[in-house]
């Protein structure tokens, strides 16, 4: 390609002659010698230009490899801290909640519908192993409870597992028993007041109210 360019330039720069000069003639005639030197200079410049262009096309940009960041293994204390944070905080029994309670009132719909429950006597027992059991007026029931550790205006947080119970059916108490177990299993909070009354409340505002002492045989339900 370079020789083609030089030959083309030679036809332009060298004077036209009907017969081509012999090789030595160029060097012995002053005018032709000057033209040849011009041609040679142009050829050198073009050669340098094409070489530079070729080098620019074939060169590759060198990139410096990223410096690796050394990794520091976690210390045993850091590992233990992560394990502790991911574990659930163990539930701690509440002495104020533990023991046997006797149901005295079922309050539905935020207190607008109340049912006094004295006979048959319903009960609930909370033990220190987080077991819950009791009598729902017709059947015995049992399950597990968890103290969540949360505190709200309704009291302390609690959840109760689905309860297993016996399968007797009592016509006179059937509806009340079903309502009682539904509220108990849906419990979200509990509160023990200064009168030693336990209130267990669900998300719908339904409440079960218990007392510590059982009812006597002569107890009479309070008017609602």
C-alpha positions in Angstrom: 0.0 0.0 0.0 2.9 2.4 0.9 4.6 1.7 -2.4 1.4 2.5 -4.3 1.2 5.9 -2.5 4.9 6.6 -3.3 4.4 5.7 -6.9 1.4 7.9 -7.2 3.2 10.8 -5.7 6.2 10.2 -8.0 3.9 10.7 -11.0 2.9 14.0 -9.7 6.2 15.4 -8.4 8.6 14.2 -11.1 8.5 16.2 -14.4 6.8 14.5 -17.3 9.0 13.0 -20.0 8.0 11.1 -23.1 10.5 8.4 -22.3 11.2 7.3 -18.8 14.5 8.2 -17.4 17.1 5.6 -16.7 17.7 5.0 -13.0 20.9 7.0 -12.7 19.5 9.9 -14.6 17.5 11.1 -11.7 20.6 11.6 -9.6 22.7 13.4 -12.3 20.0 16.0 -13.3 19.6 18.7 -10.6 15.9 19.3 -11.1 15.1 15.6 -11.0 17.3 15.1 -7.9 15.3 17.8 -6.0 12.0 16.2 -7.1 13.2 12.8 -5.9 14.2 14.3 -2.5 10.7 15.8 -2.2 9.2 12.4 -3.1 11.4 10.7 -0.5 10.5 13.2 2.2 6.8 12.7 1.5 7.2 8.9 1.5 8.9 9.0 4.9 6.2 11.2 6.4 3.5 9.0 5.1 5.3 5.9 6.4 5.5 7.4 9.8 1.8 8.4 9.7 0.7 4.9 8.7 2.9 3.3 11.2 1.5 5.5 14.0 -2.1 4.8 12.7 -1.4 1.1 12.7 0.0 1.2 16.2 -3.0 3.1 17.5 -5.4 0.6 16.1 -3.6 -2.5 17.4 -2.7 -1.2 20.8 -4.8 -2.2 23.8 -5.5 -0.2 26.8 -3.8 -1.6 29.7 -5.9 -1.8 32.9 -4.4 -2.0 36.3 -5.9 -5.0 38.2 -8.0 -4.1 41.2 -6.2 -4.4 44.5 -7.8 -7.2 46.4 -9.3 -6.2 49.7 -8.2 -8.5 52.5 -11.1 -10.2 54.3 -10.9 -10.4 58.1 -12.6 -13.4 59.6 -15.2 -12.6 62.3 -14.1 -13.0 65.9 -15.8 -15.6 68.2 -17.5 -12.7 70.0 -19.0 -11.3 66.8 -20.3 -14.8 65.7 -21.9 -15.3 69.1 -23.5 -11.8 68.9 -25.1 -12.7 65.5 -26.4 -16.0 66.8 -27.9 -14.3 69.9 -29.6 -11.6 67.8 -31.2 -14.2 65.5 -32.5 -16.4 68.2 -35.9 -15.7 69.7 -35.8 -14.2 73.2 -36.9 -17.0 75.6 -40.3 -16.4 77.2 -40.1 -15.9 81.0 -43.0 -17.0 83.1 -45.1 -14.2 84.8 -45.8 -15.0 88.5 -48.9 -12.7 88.3 -50.3 -14.8 85.5 -49.5 -18.3 86.8 -51.9 -20.5 88.6 -55.6 -21.2 88.3 -58.2 -18.6 87.3 -62.0 -18.9 87.2 -64.0 -17.2 84.5 -66.6 -14.6 85.6 -67.4 -12.7 82.5 -67.3 -12.9 78.7 -67.4 -9.5 77.1 -67.9 -9.3 73.4 -67.9 -6.4 70.9 -65.9 -4.1 73.2 -68.2 -4.6 76.1 -71.6 -4.2 74.4 -72.5 -7.8 74.8 -71.6 -9.4 78.2 -72.3 -13.0 79.4 -71.9 -13.8 83.1 -70.4 -17.3 83.6 -70.7 -18.8 87.0 -72.4 -22.1 86.4 -71.0 -24.2 85.0 -67.7 -22.9 86.2 -65.1 -22.3 83.5 -61.4 -22.1 84.4 -57.9 -21.7 82.9 -54.5 -22.7 84.4 -51.1 -21.3 83.3 -48.1 -23.1 84.5 -44.3 -22.2 84.5 -43.6 -24.6 81.6 -46.0 -22.5 79.4 -48.7 -25.1 79.3 -52.3 -23.9 79.4 -55.3 -26.1 80.4 -58.7 -25.7 81.9 -62.4 -26.5 81.7 -64.6 -24.7 79.2 -68.0 -25.6 80.7 -68.4 -28.9 78.9 -65.0 -30.1 77.8 -61.4 -30.1 79.1 -58.8 -28.3 76.9 -55.1 -28.0 76.8 -52.4 -26.2 74.8 -49.4 -23.9 75.0 -49.0 -20.2 75.6 -46.2 -17.7 74.8 -45.5 -14.3 76.5 -44.3 -12.1 73.6 -42.7 -9.4 75.8 -44.6 -6.6 74.2 -46.5 -4.1 76.3 -49.6 -2.0 75.2 -52.5 -0.1 76.7 -54.4 -3.4 76.9 -51.6 -5.1 78.9 -48.8 -7.6 78.2 -48.5 -9.5 75.0 -49.5 -13.2 74.9 -50.3 -15.8 72.2 -52.1 -19.1 72.7 -51.7 -22.1 70.5 -54.7 -24.0 69.0 -56.3 -25.8 71.9 -57.0 -29.5 71.9 -60.1 -30.5 73.8 -62.4 -33.4 74.5 -65.4 -33.9 72.2 -68.4 -33.8 74.4 -71.4 -31.7 73.3 -73.5 -29.9 75.9 -76.6 -28.3 74.4 -77.1 -25.8 77.3 -73.5 -24.4 77.1 -72.5 -25.2 73.5 -72.6 -21.6 72.1 -70.9 -20.1 75.2 -68.2 -22.7 75.1 -67.4 -22.1 71.5 -67.2 -18.3 72.0 -65.0 -18.8 75.1 -62.5 -21.0 73.2 -62.4 -18.7 70.2 -61.5 -15.6 72.3 -59.0 -17.6 74.3 -57.2 -18.9 71.2 -57.2 -15.5 69.7 -55.7 -13.8 72.7 -53.1 -11.0 72.1 -52.8 -9.4 75.6 -53.5 -10.0 79.3 -53.7 -7.7 82.3 -54.0 -8.5 86.1 -55.5 -5.6 88.0 -55.2 -4.6 91.7 -58.4 -6.6 92.4 -56.7 -9.8 91.3 -58.8 -10.0 88.2 -57.3 -11.3 84.9 -58.5 -9.9 81.6 -57.5 -11.7 78.4 -58.3 -9.7 75.2 -58.2 -10.5 71.5 -57.7 -8.2 68.5 -61.5 -7.6 68.1 -61.9 -6.2 71.6 -63.5 -9.4 73.0 -62.4 -10.0 76.6 -62.4 -12.9 79.1 -62.4 -11.8 82.8 -61.3 -14.2 85.5 -60.9 -14.1 89.2 -58.6 -16.1 91.5 -61.2 -17.6 93.8 -63.8 -20.2 92.7 -67.5 -19.4 93.0 -69.4 -20.9 95.9 -72.4 -23.1 95.3 -74.7 -20.2 96.3 -73.1 -17.6 94.0 -75.6 -15.7 91.9 -74.7 -14.1 88.6 -74.6 -10.4 88.5 -77.2 -8.7 86.3 -75.7 -7.5 83.0 
